[in-house]
């Protein structure tokens, strides 16, 4: 993950664009939201490398939402949209 250290931190707009790109690669928001993987799947997530960054997509299940995570940004995937759920934690110095 050396690429994370050499690239500047993502802005919310950049992170959202990458999250949307990952969702589209997985078939779109409706496909990810409406078609959960088996709860005991060996690989419950899919990781994409987009613009040199690791983007992890997790399909929804009955007890957990479909989400995309990228460098501390967490986005929830809904039927027709991707929305910000959590920003990266900012450490105090």
PDB file of N, CA, C and O in Angstrom:
ATOM      1  N   UNK A   1       0.815  -1.194   0.000  1.00  0.00           N
ATOM      2  CA  UNK A   1       0.000   0.000   0.000  1.00  0.00           C
ATOM      3  C   UNK A   1       0.855   1.253   0.000  1.00  0.00           C
ATOM      4  O   UNK A   1       0.489   2.268   0.593  1.00  0.00           O
ATOM      5  N   UNK A   2       1.968   1.176  -0.653  1.00  0.00           N
ATOM      6  CA  UNK A   2       2.855   2.319  -0.737  1.00  0.00           C
ATOM      7  C   UNK A   2       2.209   3.470  -1.487  1.00  0.00           C
ATOM      8  O   UNK A   2       2.535   4.630  -1.235  1.00  0.00           O
ATOM      9  N   UNK A   3       1.284   3.164  -2.420  1.00  0.00           N
ATOM     10  CA  UNK A   3       0.640   4.214  -3.193  1.00  0.00           C
ATOM     11  C   UNK A   3      -0.171   5.161  -2.305  1.00  0.00           C
ATOM     12  O   UNK A   3      -0.296   6.346  -2.617  1.00  0.00           O
ATOM     13  N   UNK A   4      -0.723   4.645  -1.197  1.00  0.00           N
ATOM     14  CA  UNK A   4      -1.487   5.492  -0.287  1.00  0.00           C
ATOM     15  C   UNK A   4      -0.591   6.552   0.346  1.00  0.00           C
ATOM     16  O   UNK A   4      -1.027   7.681   0.570  1.00  0.00           O
ATOM     17  N   UNK A   5       0.650   6.195   0.634  1.00  0.00           N
ATOM     18  CA  UNK A   5       1.553   7.118   1.309  1.00  0.00           C
ATOM     19  C   UNK A   5       2.117   8.165   0.360  1.00  0.00           C
ATOM     20  O   UNK A   5       2.471   9.260   0.797  1.00  0.00           O
ATOM     21  N   UNK A   6       2.209   7.854  -0.932  1.00  0.00           N
ATOM     22  CA  UNK A   6       2.796   8.791  -1.875  1.00  0.00           C
ATOM     23  C   UNK A   6       1.763   9.722  -2.492  1.00  0.00           C
ATOM     24  O   UNK A   6       2.130  10.733  -3.091  1.00  0.00           O
ATOM     25  N   UNK A   7       0.502   9.408  -2.360  1.00  0.00           N
ATOM     26  CA  UNK A   7      -0.541  10.252  -2.916  1.00  0.00           C
ATOM     27  C   UNK A   7      -1.122  11.141  -1.826  1.00  0.00           C
ATOM     28  O   UNK A   7      -1.155  10.755  -0.658  1.00  0.00           O
ATOM     29  N   UNK A   8      -1.581  12.333  -2.206  1.00  0.00           N
ATOM     30  CA  UNK A   8      -2.211  13.212  -1.210  1.00  0.00           C
ATOM     31  C   UNK A   8      -3.525  12.615  -0.730  1.00  0.00           C
ATOM     32  O   UNK A   8      -4.124  11.795  -1.425  1.00  0.00           O
ATOM     33  N   UNK A   9      -3.976  13.019   0.452  1.00  0.00           N
ATOM     34  CA  UNK A   9      -5.260  12.516   0.961  1.00  0.00           C
ATOM     35  C   UNK A   9      -6.401  12.857   0.010  1.00  0.00           C
ATOM     36  O   UNK A   9      -6.374  13.878  -0.678  1.00  0.00           O
ATOM     37  N   UNK A  10      -7.388  11.995  -0.013  1.00  0.00           N
ATOM     38  CA  UNK A  10      -8.552  12.207  -0.866  1.00  0.00           C
ATOM     39  C   UNK A  10      -9.477  13.275  -0.298  1.00  0.00           C
ATOM     40  O   UNK A  10      -9.638  13.396   0.917  1.00  0.00           O
ATOM     41  N   UNK A  11     -10.076  14.040  -1.189  1.00  0.00           N
ATOM     42  CA  UNK A  11     -11.149  14.942  -0.785  1.00  0.00           C
ATOM     43  C   UNK A  11     -12.446  14.133  -0.832  1.00  0.00           C
ATOM     44  O   UNK A  11     -12.474  13.032  -1.382  1.00  0.00           O
ATOM     45  N   UNK A  12     -13.499  14.671  -0.264  1.00  0.00           N
ATOM     46  CA  UNK A  12     -14.781  13.977  -0.289  1.00  0.00           C
ATOM     47  C   UNK A  12     -15.264  13.769  -1.726  1.00  0.00           C
ATOM     48  O   UNK A  12     -15.800  12.711  -2.058  1.00  0.00           O
ATOM     49  N   UNK A  13     -15.075  14.768  -2.565  1.00  0.00           N
ATOM     50  CA  UNK A  13     -15.508  14.668  -3.961  1.00  0.00           C
ATOM     51  C   UNK A  13     -14.752  13.566  -4.696  1.00  0.00           C
ATOM     52  O   UNK A  13     -15.352  12.792  -5.441  1.00  0.00           O
ATOM     53  N   UNK A  14     -13.442  13.493  -4.491  1.00  0.00           N
ATOM     54  CA  UNK A  14     -12.630  12.451  -5.135  1.00  0.00           C
ATOM     55  C   UNK A  14     -13.016  11.065  -4.629  1.00  0.00           C
ATOM     56  O   UNK A  14     -13.142  10.123  -5.412  1.00  0.00           O
ATOM     57  N   UNK A  15     -13.201  10.945  -3.324  1.00  0.00           N
ATOM     58  CA  UNK A  15     -13.567   9.658  -2.737  1.00  0.00           C
ATOM     59  C   UNK A  15     -14.934   9.202  -3.247  1.00  0.00           C
ATOM     60  O   UNK A  15     -15.122   8.024  -3.547  1.00  0.00           O
ATOM     61  N   UNK A  16     -15.879  10.124  -3.344  1.00  0.00           N
ATOM     62  CA  UNK A  16     -17.212   9.782  -3.852  1.00  0.00           C
ATOM     63  C   UNK A  16     -17.140   9.331  -5.311  1.00  0.00           C
ATOM     64  O   UNK A  16     -17.823   8.385  -5.703  1.00  0.00           O
ATOM     65  N   UNK A  17     -16.324   9.997  -6.105  1.00  0.00           N
ATOM     66  CA  UNK A  17     -16.180   9.612  -7.516  1.00  0.00           C
ATOM     67  C   UNK A  17     -15.607   8.201  -7.631  1.00  0.00           C
ATOM     68  O   UNK A  17     -16.067   7.418  -8.461  1.00  0.00           O
ATOM     69  N   UNK A  18     -14.613   7.868  -6.813  1.00  0.00           N
ATOM     70  CA  UNK A  18     -14.037   6.527  -6.835  1.00  0.00           C
ATOM     71  C   UNK A  18     -15.031   5.483  -6.327  1.00  0.00           C
ATOM     72  O   UNK A  18     -15.093   4.370  -6.850  1.00  0.00           O
ATOM     73  N   UNK A  19     -15.802   5.846  -5.310  1.00  0.00           N
ATOM     74  CA  UNK A  19     -16.820   4.931  -4.783  1.00  0.00           C
ATOM     75  C   UNK A  19     -17.867   4.640  -5.852  1.00  0.00           C
ATOM     76  O   UNK A  19     -18.267   3.491  -6.040  1.00  0.00           O
ATOM     77  N   UNK A  20     -18.305   5.674  -6.544  1.00  0.00           N
ATOM     78  CA  UNK A  20     -19.292   5.486  -7.619  1.00  0.00           C
ATOM     79  C   UNK A  20     -18.721   4.633  -8.743  1.00  0.00           C
ATOM     80  O   UNK A  20     -19.431   3.807  -9.317  1.00  0.00           O
ATOM     81  N   UNK A  21     -17.445   4.825  -9.060  1.00  0.00           N
ATOM     82  CA  UNK A  21     -16.801   4.022 -10.103  1.00  0.00           C
ATOM     83  C   UNK A  21     -16.772   2.543  -9.713  1.00  0.00           C
ATOM     84  O   UNK A  21     -17.042   1.676 -10.544  1.00  0.00           O
ATOM     85  N   UNK A  22     -16.447   2.256  -8.455  1.00  0.00           N
ATOM     86  CA  UNK A  22     -16.426   0.871  -7.978  1.00  0.00           C
ATOM     87  C   UNK A  22     -17.819   0.253  -8.038  1.00  0.00           C
ATOM     88  O   UNK A  22     -17.973  -0.902  -8.436  1.00  0.00           O
ATOM     89  N   UNK A  23     -18.825   1.014  -7.645  1.00  0.00           N
ATOM     90  CA  UNK A  23     -20.204   0.518  -7.676  1.00  0.00           C
ATOM     91  C   UNK A  23     -20.618   0.212  -9.116  1.00  0.00           C
ATOM     92  O   UNK A  23     -21.266  -0.803  -9.371  1.00  0.00           O
ATOM     93  N   UNK A  24     -20.253   1.070 -10.043  1.00  0.00           N
ATOM     94  CA  UNK A  24     -20.582   0.826 -11.454  1.00  0.00           C
ATOM     95  C   UNK A  24     -19.862  -0.414 -11.980  1.00  0.00           C
ATOM     96  O   UNK A  24     -20.439  -1.185 -12.746  1.00  0.00           O
ATOM     97  N   UNK A  25     -18.611  -0.610 -11.575  1.00  0.00           N
ATOM     98  CA  UNK A  25     -17.875  -1.812 -11.986  1.00  0.00           C
ATOM     99  C   UNK A  25     -18.539  -3.084 -11.459  1.00  0.00           C
ATOM    100  O   UNK A  25     -18.445  -4.142 -12.081  1.00  0.00           O
ATOM    101  N   UNK A  26     -19.208  -2.977 -10.314  1.00  0.00           N
ATOM    102  CA  UNK A  26     -19.885  -4.126  -9.700  1.00  0.00           C
ATOM    103  C   UNK A  26     -21.294  -4.334 -10.266  1.00  0.00           C
ATOM    104  O   UNK A  26     -21.986  -5.270  -9.867  1.00  0.00           O
ATOM    105  N   UNK A  27     -21.724  -3.467 -11.192  1.00  0.00           N
ATOM    106  CA  UNK A  27     -23.035  -3.657 -11.808  1.00  0.00           C
ATOM    107  C   UNK A  27     -24.047  -2.572 -11.505  1.00  0.00           C
ATOM    108  O   UNK A  27     -25.185  -2.642 -11.966  1.00  0.00           O
ATOM    109  N   UNK A  28     -23.651  -1.568 -10.737  1.00  0.00           N
ATOM    110  CA  UNK A  28     -24.551  -0.471 -10.409  1.00  0.00           C
ATOM    111  C   UNK A  28     -25.128  -0.590  -9.010  1.00  0.00           C
ATOM    112  O   UNK A  28     -25.112  -1.665  -8.410  1.00  0.00           O
ATOM    113  N   UNK A  29     -25.634   0.516  -8.499  1.00  0.00           N
ATOM    114  CA  UNK A  29     -26.133   0.573  -7.119  1.00  0.00           C
ATOM    115  C   UNK A  29     -27.260  -0.429  -6.877  1.00  0.00           C
ATOM    116  O   UNK A  29     -27.271  -1.110  -5.852  1.00  0.00           O
ATOM    117  N   UNK A  30     -28.194  -0.524  -7.798  1.00  0.00           N
ATOM    118  CA  UNK A  30     -29.324  -1.447  -7.614  1.00  0.00           C
ATOM    119  C   UNK A  30     -28.848  -2.890  -7.536  1.00  0.00           C
ATOM    120  O   UNK A  30     -29.351  -3.665  -6.723  1.00  0.00           O
ATOM    121  N   UNK A  31     -27.877  -3.260  -8.381  1.00  0.00           N
ATOM    122  CA  UNK A  31     -27.341  -4.625  -8.391  1.00  0.00           C
ATOM    123  C   UNK A  31     -26.648  -4.945  -7.063  1.00  0.00           C
ATOM    124  O   UNK A  31     -26.838  -6.030  -6.513  1.00  0.00           O
ATOM    125  N   UNK A  32     -25.862  -4.026  -6.557  1.00  0.00           N
ATOM    126  CA  UNK A  32     -25.133  -4.256  -5.306  1.00  0.00           C
ATOM    127  C   UNK A  32     -26.092  -4.278  -4.121  1.00  0.00           C
ATOM    128  O   UNK A  32     -25.975  -5.129  -3.239  1.00  0.00           O
ATOM    129  N   UNK A  33     -27.033  -3.352  -4.100  1.00  0.00           N
ATOM    130  CA  UNK A  33     -27.968  -3.213  -2.989  1.00  0.00           C
ATOM    131  C   UNK A  33     -28.978  -4.360  -2.931  1.00  0.00           C
ATOM    132  O   UNK A  33     -29.293  -4.856  -1.849  1.00  0.00           O
ATOM    133  N   UNK A  34     -29.480  -4.774  -4.077  1.00  0.00           N
ATOM    134  CA  UNK A  34     -30.567  -5.760  -4.130  1.00  0.00           C
ATOM    135  C   UNK A  34     -30.091  -7.216  -4.203  1.00  0.00           C
ATOM    136  O   UNK A  34     -30.896  -8.129  -4.020  1.00  0.00           O
ATOM    137  N   UNK A  35     -28.817  -7.445  -4.464  1.00  0.00           N
ATOM    138  CA  UNK A  35     -28.321  -8.807  -4.643  1.00  0.00           C
ATOM    139  C   UNK A  35     -27.200  -9.116  -3.660  1.00  0.00           C
ATOM    140  O   UNK A  35     -26.024  -9.091  -4.023  1.00  0.00           O
ATOM    141  N   UNK A  36     -27.566  -9.405  -2.414  1.00  0.00           N
ATOM    142  CA  UNK A  36     -26.525  -9.689  -1.419  1.00  0.00           C
ATOM    143  C   UNK A  36     -25.795 -10.983  -1.738  1.00  0.00           C
ATOM    144  O   UNK A  36     -26.345 -11.903  -2.343  1.00  0.00           O
ATOM    145  N   UNK A  37     -24.558 -11.022  -1.319  1.00  0.00           N
ATOM    146  CA  UNK A  37     -23.807 -12.264  -1.431  1.00  0.00           C
ATOM    147  C   UNK A  37     -24.242 -13.178  -0.299  1.00  0.00           C
ATOM    148  O   UNK A  37     -24.858 -12.736   0.671  1.00  0.00           O
ATOM    149  N   UNK A  38     -23.923 -14.428  -0.429  1.00  0.00           N
ATOM    150  CA  UNK A  38     -24.252 -15.384   0.622  1.00  0.00           C
ATOM    151  C   UNK A  38     -23.554 -14.957   1.910  1.00  0.00           C
ATOM    152  O   UNK A  38     -22.387 -14.572   1.853  1.00  0.00           O
ATOM    153  N   UNK A  39     -24.207 -15.006   3.064  1.00  0.00           N
ATOM    154  CA  UNK A  39     -23.614 -14.527   4.308  1.00  0.00           C
ATOM    155  C   UNK A  39     -22.309 -15.229   4.687  1.00  0.00           C
ATOM    156  O   UNK A  39     -21.500 -14.674   5.430  1.00  0.00           O
ATOM    157  N   UNK A  40     -22.105 -16.435   4.184  1.00  0.00           N
ATOM    158  CA  UNK A  40     -20.893 -17.158   4.530  1.00  0.00           C
ATOM    159  C   UNK A  40     -19.940 -17.257   3.342  1.00  0.00           C
ATOM    160  O   UNK A  40     -19.136 -18.186   3.267  1.00  0.00           O
ATOM    161  N   UNK A  41     -20.027 -16.310   2.422  1.00  0.00           N
ATOM    162  CA  UNK A  41     -19.152 -16.310   1.249  1.00  0.00           C
ATOM    163  C   UNK A  41     -17.691 -16.197   1.689  1.00  0.00           C
ATOM    164  O   UNK A  41     -17.371 -15.497   2.650  1.00  0.00           O
ATOM    165  N   UNK A  42     -16.825 -16.889   0.978  1.00  0.00           N
ATOM    166  CA  UNK A  42     -15.402 -16.832   1.313  1.00  0.00           C
ATOM    167  C   UNK A  42     -14.807 -15.468   1.035  1.00  0.00           C
ATOM    168  O   UNK A  42     -13.861 -15.059   1.708  1.00  0.00           O
ATOM    169  N   UNK A  43     -15.339 -14.762   0.064  1.00  0.00           N
ATOM    170  CA  UNK A  43     -14.859 -13.422  -0.251  1.00  0.00           C
ATOM    171  C   UNK A  43     -16.043 -12.458  -0.253  1.00  0.00           C
ATOM    172  O   UNK A  43     -16.618 -12.183  -1.306  1.00  0.00           O
ATOM    173  N   UNK A  44     -16.407 -11.947   0.918  1.00  0.00           N
ATOM    174  CA  UNK A  44     -17.586 -11.083   0.997  1.00  0.00           C
ATOM    175  C   UNK A  44     -17.364  -9.685   0.421  1.00  0.00           C
ATOM    176  O   UNK A  44     -18.318  -8.926   0.249  1.00  0.00           O
ATOM    177  N   UNK A  45     -16.121  -9.348   0.126  1.00  0.00           N
ATOM    178  CA  UNK A  45     -15.819  -8.028  -0.426  1.00  0.00           C
ATOM    179  C   UNK A  45     -15.109  -8.174  -1.763  1.00  0.00           C
ATOM    180  O   UNK A  45     -14.542  -9.219  -2.079  1.00  0.00           O
ATOM    181  N   UNK A  46     -15.156  -7.107  -2.531  1.00  0.00           N
ATOM    182  CA  UNK A  46     -14.410  -7.017  -3.778  1.00  0.00           C
ATOM    183  C   UNK A  46     -13.538  -5.782  -3.663  1.00  0.00           C
ATOM    184  O   UNK A  46     -14.016  -4.710  -3.293  1.00  0.00           O
ATOM    185  N   UNK A  47     -12.260  -5.929  -3.980  1.00  0.00           N
ATOM    186  CA  UNK A  47     -11.343  -4.798  -3.916  1.00  0.00           C
ATOM    187  C   UNK A  47     -10.930  -4.411  -5.327  1.00  0.00           C
ATOM    188  O   UNK A  47     -10.483  -5.246  -6.113  1.00  0.00           O
ATOM    189  N   UNK A  48     -11.088  -3.132  -5.631  1.00  0.00           N
ATOM    190  CA  UNK A  48     -10.691  -2.579  -6.922  1.00  0.00           C
ATOM    191  C   UNK A  48      -9.522  -1.638  -6.697  1.00  0.00           C
ATOM    192  O   UNK A  48      -9.445  -0.978  -5.661  1.00  0.00           O
ATOM    193  N   UNK A  49      -8.616  -1.572  -7.655  1.00  0.00           N
ATOM    194  CA  UNK A  49      -7.579  -0.546  -7.625  1.00  0.00           C
ATOM    195  C   UNK A  49      -7.965   0.488  -8.667  1.00  0.00           C
ATOM    196  O   UNK A  49      -7.928   0.228  -9.870  1.00  0.00           O
ATOM    197  N   UNK A  50      -8.334   1.658  -8.187  1.00  0.00           N
ATOM    198  CA  UNK A  50      -8.778   2.741  -9.057  1.00  0.00           C
ATOM    199  C   UNK A  50      -7.920   3.970  -8.796  1.00  0.00           C
ATOM    200  O   UNK A  50      -7.803   4.420  -7.656  1.00  0.00           O
ATOM    201  N   UNK A  51      -7.334   4.500  -9.824  1.00  0.00           N
ATOM    202  CA  UNK A  51      -6.455   5.677  -9.713  1.00  0.00           C
ATOM    203  C   UNK A  51      -5.354   5.445  -8.687  1.00  0.00           C
ATOM    204  O   UNK A  51      -4.951   6.368  -7.980  1.00  0.00           O
ATOM    205  N   UNK A  52      -4.869   4.206  -8.610  1.00  0.00           N
ATOM    206  CA  UNK A  52      -3.782   3.879  -7.700  1.00  0.00           C
ATOM    207  C   UNK A  52      -4.192   3.739  -6.246  1.00  0.00           C
ATOM    208  O   UNK A  52      -3.335   3.725  -5.362  1.00  0.00           O
ATOM    209  N   UNK A  53      -5.477   3.636  -5.986  1.00  0.00           N
ATOM    210  CA  UNK A  53      -5.979   3.521  -4.615  1.00  0.00           C
ATOM    211  C   UNK A  53      -6.828   2.261  -4.477  1.00  0.00           C
ATOM    212  O   UNK A  53      -7.474   1.829  -5.432  1.00  0.00           O
ATOM    213  N   UNK A  54      -6.822   1.678  -3.285  1.00  0.00           N
ATOM    214  CA  UNK A  54      -7.602   0.473  -3.002  1.00  0.00           C
ATOM    215  C   UNK A  54      -9.015   0.872  -2.580  1.00  0.00           C
ATOM    216  O   UNK A  54      -9.200   1.603  -1.607  1.00  0.00           O
ATOM    217  N   UNK A  55      -9.998   0.388  -3.317  1.00  0.00           N
ATOM    218  CA  UNK A  55     -11.401   0.679  -3.038  1.00  0.00           C
ATOM    219  C   UNK A  55     -12.083  -0.653  -2.740  1.00  0.00           C
ATOM    220  O   UNK A  55     -12.101  -1.547  -3.586  1.00  0.00           O
ATOM    221  N   UNK A  56     -12.644  -0.787  -1.535  1.00  0.00           N
ATOM    222  CA  UNK A  56     -13.270  -2.042  -1.121  1.00  0.00           C
ATOM    223  C   UNK A  56     -14.789  -1.899  -1.150  1.00  0.00           C
ATOM    224  O   UNK A  56     -15.348  -0.969  -0.569  1.00  0.00           O
ATOM    225  N   UNK A  57     -15.443  -2.830  -1.831  1.00  0.00           N
ATOM    226  CA  UNK A  57     -16.898  -2.838  -1.941  1.00  0.00           C
ATOM    227  C   UNK A  57     -17.437  -4.074  -1.238  1.00  0.00           C
ATOM    228  O   UNK A  57     -16.994  -5.194  -1.495  1.00  0.00           O
ATOM    229  N   UNK A  58     -18.396  -3.857  -0.353  1.00  0.00           N
ATOM    230  CA  UNK A  58     -19.042  -4.961   0.374  1.00  0.00           C
ATOM    231  C   UNK A  58     -20.529  -4.942   0.034  1.00  0.00           C
ATOM    232  O   UNK A  58     -21.210  -3.941   0.254  1.00  0.00           O
ATOM    233  N   UNK A  59     -21.024  -6.052  -0.501  1.00  0.00           N
ATOM    234  CA  UNK A  59     -22.443  -6.164  -0.838  1.00  0.00           C
ATOM    235  C   UNK A  59     -23.275  -6.154   0.440  1.00  0.00           C
ATOM    236  O   UNK A  59     -22.797  -6.565   1.498  1.00  0.00           O
ATOM    237  N   UNK A  60     -24.506  -5.691   0.345  1.00  0.00           N
ATOM    238  CA  UNK A  60     -25.389  -5.636   1.493  1.00  0.00           C
ATOM    239  C   UNK A  60     -25.879  -7.013   1.898  1.00  0.00           C
ATOM    240  O   UNK A  60     -25.896  -7.948   1.097  1.00  0.00           O
ATOM    241  N   UNK A  61     -26.273  -7.118   3.144  1.00  0.00           N
ATOM    242  CA  UNK A  61     -26.887  -8.321   3.679  1.00  0.00           C
ATOM    243  C   UNK A  61     -28.069  -7.881   4.526  1.00  0.00           C
ATOM    244  O   UNK A  61     -28.293  -6.683   4.699  1.00  0.00           O
ATOM    245  N   UNK A  62     -28.805  -8.806   5.040  1.00  0.00           N
ATOM    246  CA  UNK A  62     -29.981  -8.459   5.838  1.00  0.00           C
ATOM    247  C   UNK A  62     -29.599  -7.579   7.028  1.00  0.00           C
ATOM    248  O   UNK A  62     -30.299  -6.618   7.344  1.00  0.00           O
ATOM    249  N   UNK A  63     -28.494  -7.908   7.683  1.00  0.00           N
ATOM    250  CA  UNK A  63     -28.128  -7.192   8.904  1.00  0.00           C
ATOM    251  C   UNK A  63     -27.085  -6.104   8.713  1.00  0.00           C
ATOM    252  O   UNK A  63     -26.715  -5.439   9.681  1.00  0.00           O
ATOM    253  N   UNK A  64     -26.600  -5.902   7.493  1.00  0.00           N
ATOM    254  CA  UNK A  64     -25.591  -4.864   7.279  1.00  0.00           C
ATOM    255  C   UNK A  64     -25.779  -4.207   5.919  1.00  0.00           C
ATOM    256  O   UNK A  64     -26.185  -4.861   4.958  1.00  0.00           O
ATOM    257  N   UNK A  65     -25.482  -2.909   5.841  1.00  0.00           N
ATOM    258  CA  UNK A  65     -25.682  -2.199   4.577  1.00  0.00           C
ATOM    259  C   UNK A  65     -24.579  -2.531   3.572  1.00  0.00           C
ATOM    260  O   UNK A  65     -23.514  -3.030   3.937  1.00  0.00           O
ATOM    261  N   UNK A  66     -24.856  -2.248   2.319  1.00  0.00           N
ATOM    262  CA  UNK A  66     -23.830  -2.344   1.283  1.00  0.00           C
ATOM    263  C   UNK A  66     -22.973  -1.080   1.410  1.00  0.00           C
ATOM    264  O   UNK A  66     -23.504   0.031   1.447  1.00  0.00           O
ATOM    265  N   UNK A  67     -21.659  -1.251   1.475  1.00  0.00           N
ATOM    266  CA  UNK A  67     -20.786  -0.091   1.660  1.00  0.00           C
ATOM    267  C   UNK A  67     -19.569  -0.155   0.741  1.00  0.00           C
ATOM    268  O   UNK A  67     -19.187  -1.212   0.239  1.00  0.00           O
ATOM    269  N   UNK A  68     -18.978   1.026   0.543  1.00  0.00           N
ATOM    270  CA  UNK A  68     -17.709   1.163  -0.161  1.00  0.00           C
ATOM    271  C   UNK A  68     -16.784   1.907   0.792  1.00  0.00           C
ATOM    272  O   UNK A  68     -17.168   2.933   1.353  1.00  0.00           O
ATOM    273  N   UNK A  69     -15.564   1.397   0.981  1.00  0.00           N
ATOM    274  CA  UNK A  69     -14.593   2.091   1.822  1.00  0.00           C
ATOM    275  C   UNK A  69     -13.355   2.401   0.998  1.00  0.00           C
ATOM    276  O   UNK A  69     -12.926   1.611   0.157  1.00  0.00           O
ATOM    277  N   UNK A  70     -12.796   3.573   1.263  1.00  0.00           N
ATOM    278  CA  UNK A  70     -11.577   3.990   0.591  1.00  0.00           C
ATOM    279  C   UNK A  70     -10.829   4.970   1.481  1.00  0.00           C
ATOM    280  O   UNK A  70     -11.276   6.096   1.703  1.00  0.00           O
ATOM    281  N   UNK A  71      -9.695   4.529   1.981  1.00  0.00           N
ATOM    282  CA  UNK A  71      -8.805   5.359   2.806  1.00  0.00           C
ATOM    283  C   UNK A  71      -9.533   6.106   3.915  1.00  0.00           C
ATOM    284  O   UNK A  71      -9.315   7.302   4.103  1.00  0.00           O
ATOM    285  N   UNK A  72     -10.380   5.420   4.637  1.00  0.00           N
ATOM    286  CA  UNK A  72     -11.086   6.020   5.764  1.00  0.00           C
ATOM    287  C   UNK A  72     -12.452   6.585   5.422  1.00  0.00           C
ATOM    288  O   UNK A  72     -13.260   6.822   6.320  1.00  0.00           O
ATOM    289  N   UNK A  73     -12.725   6.805   4.158  1.00  0.00           N
ATOM    290  CA  UNK A  73     -14.045   7.267   3.729  1.00  0.00           C
ATOM    291  C   UNK A  73     -14.957   6.048   3.631  1.00  0.00           C
ATOM    292  O   UNK A  73     -14.555   5.012   3.101  1.00  0.00           O
ATOM    293  N   UNK A  74     -16.181   6.165   4.138  1.00  0.00           N
ATOM    294  CA  UNK A  74     -17.144   5.071   4.066  1.00  0.00           C
ATOM    295  C   UNK A  74     -18.428   5.614   3.441  1.00  0.00           C
ATOM    296  O   UNK A  74     -18.993   6.607   3.899  1.00  0.00           O
ATOM    297  N   UNK A  75     -18.868   4.938   2.388  1.00  0.00           N
ATOM    298  CA  UNK A  75     -20.078   5.334   1.682  1.00  0.00           C
ATOM    299  C   UNK A  75     -21.071   4.193   1.727  1.00  0.00           C
ATOM    300  O   UNK A  75     -20.704   3.031   1.552  1.00  0.00           O
ATOM    301  N   UNK A  76     -22.333   4.527   1.964  1.00  0.00           N
ATOM    302  CA  UNK A  76     -23.393   3.521   1.963  1.00  0.00           C
ATOM    303  C   UNK A  76     -24.051   3.494   0.594  1.00  0.00           C
ATOM    304  O   UNK A  76     -24.354   4.537   0.015  1.00  0.00           O
ATOM    305  N   UNK A  77     -24.268   2.292   0.087  1.00  0.00           N
ATOM    306  CA  UNK A  77     -24.883   2.114  -1.221  1.00  0.00           C
ATOM    307  C   UNK A  77     -26.374   1.873  -1.019  1.00  0.00           C
ATOM    308  O   UNK A  77     -26.777   0.936  -0.329  1.00  0.00           O
ATOM    309  N   UNK A  78     -27.175   2.722  -1.625  1.00  0.00           N
ATOM    310  CA  UNK A  78     -28.626   2.570  -1.586  1.00  0.00           C
ATOM    311  C   UNK A  78     -29.096   2.061  -2.943  1.00  0.00           C
ATOM    312  O   UNK A  78     -28.289   1.835  -3.844  1.00  0.00           O
ATOM    313  N   UNK A  79     -30.372   1.887  -3.079  1.00  0.00           N
ATOM    314  CA  UNK A  79     -30.960   1.370  -4.306  1.00  0.00           C
ATOM    315  C   UNK A  79     -30.597   2.203  -5.536  1.00  0.00           C
ATOM    316  O   UNK A  79     -30.414   1.656  -6.624  1.00  0.00           O
ATOM    317  N   UNK A  80     -30.493   3.513  -5.370  1.00  0.00           N
ATOM    318  CA  UNK A  80     -30.259   4.384  -6.516  1.00  0.00           C
ATOM    319  C   UNK A  80     -29.169   5.436  -6.294  1.00  0.00           C
ATOM    320  O   UNK A  80     -29.002   6.330  -7.124  1.00  0.00           O
ATOM    321  N   UNK A  81     -28.431   5.343  -5.199  1.00  0.00           N
ATOM    322  CA  UNK A  81     -27.420   6.363  -4.911  1.00  0.00           C
ATOM    323  C   UNK A  81     -26.353   5.825  -3.965  1.00  0.00           C
ATOM    324  O   UNK A  81     -26.514   4.784  -3.328  1.00  0.00           O
ATOM    325  N   UNK A  82     -25.264   6.572  -3.901  1.00  0.00           N
ATOM    326  CA  UNK A  82     -24.181   6.291  -2.958  1.00  0.00           C
ATOM    327  C   UNK A  82     -24.056   7.532  -2.078  1.00  0.00           C
ATOM    328  O   UNK A  82     -23.874   8.639  -2.585  1.00  0.00           O
ATOM    329  N   UNK A  83     -24.153   7.348  -0.754  1.00  0.00           N
ATOM    330  CA  UNK A  83     -24.137   8.480   0.177  1.00  0.00           C
ATOM    331  C   UNK A  83     -23.029   8.335   1.201  1.00  0.00           C
ATOM    332  O   UNK A  83     -22.684   7.227   1.612  1.00  0.00           O
ATOM    333  N   UNK A  84     -22.478   9.469   1.608  1.00  0.00           N
ATOM    334  CA  UNK A  84     -21.430   9.485   2.624  1.00  0.00           C
ATOM    335  C   UNK A  84     -21.987   8.973   3.954  1.00  0.00           C
ATOM    336  O   UNK A  84     -23.040   9.417   4.411  1.00  0.00           O
ATOM    337  N   UNK A  85     -21.276   8.047   4.556  1.00  0.00           N
ATOM    338  CA  UNK A  85     -21.661   7.511   5.857  1.00  0.00           C
ATOM    339  C   UNK A  85     -20.691   8.002   6.937  1.00  0.00           C
ATOM    340  O   UNK A  85     -21.107   8.352   8.042  1.00  0.00           O
ATOM    341  N   UNK A  86     -19.374   8.025   6.600  1.00  0.00           N
ATOM    342  CA  UNK A  86     -18.377   8.418   7.599  1.00  0.00           C
ATOM    343  C   UNK A  86     -17.134   8.978   6.907  1.00  0.00           C
ATOM    344  O   UNK A  86     -16.693   8.468   5.877  1.00  0.00           O
ATOM    345  N   UNK A  87     -16.584  10.037   7.497  1.00  0.00           N
ATOM    346  CA  UNK A  87     -15.331  10.627   7.013  1.00  0.00           C
ATOM    347  C   UNK A  87     -14.156   9.973   7.740  1.00  0.00           C
ATOM    348  O   UNK A  87     -14.344   9.348   8.783  1.00  0.00           O
ATOM    349  N   UNK A  88     -12.939  10.116   7.192  1.00  0.00           N
ATOM    350  CA  UNK A  88     -11.766   9.589   7.891  1.00  0.00           C
ATOM    351  C   UNK A  88     -11.592  10.300   9.241  1.00  0.00           C
ATOM    352  O   UNK A  88     -11.933  11.474   9.388  1.00  0.00           O
ATOM    353  N   UNK A  89     -11.070   9.584  10.192  1.00  0.00           N
ATOM    354  CA  UNK A  89     -10.816  10.149  11.514  1.00  0.00           C
ATOM    355  C   UNK A  89      -9.607  11.064  11.411  1.00  0.00           C
ATOM    356  O   UNK A  89      -8.571  10.678  10.871  1.00  0.00           O
ATOM    357  N   UNK A  90      -9.743  12.277  11.929  1.00  0.00           N
ATOM    358  CA  UNK A  90      -8.622  13.208  11.952  1.00  0.00           C
ATOM    359  C   UNK A  90      -7.945  13.123  13.306  1.00  0.00           C
ATOM    360  O   UNK A  90      -8.574  13.365  14.336  1.00  0.00           O
ATOM    361  N   UNK A  91      -6.691  12.787  13.307  1.00  0.00           N
ATOM    362  CA  UNK A  91      -5.924  12.676  14.544  1.00  0.00           C
ATOM    363  C   UNK A  91      -5.465  14.044  15.009  1.00  0.00           C
ATOM    364  O   UNK A  91      -5.012  14.861  14.208  1.00  0.00           O
ATOM    365  N   UNK A  92      -5.583  14.294  16.306  1.00  0.00           N
ATOM    366  CA  UNK A  92      -5.074  15.544  16.875  1.00  0.00           C
ATOM    367  C   UNK A  92      -3.586  15.384  17.121  1.00  0.00           C
ATOM    368  O   UNK A  92      -3.115  14.311  17.497  1.00  0.00           O
ATOM    369  N   UNK A  93      -2.873  16.441  16.909  1.00  0.00           N
ATOM    370  CA  UNK A  93      -1.416  16.386  17.099  1.00  0.00           C
ATOM    371  C   UNK A  93      -1.015  16.929  18.430  1.00  0.00           C
ATOM    372  O   UNK A  93       0.172  16.958  18.753  1.00  0.00           O
TER     373      UNK A  93
END
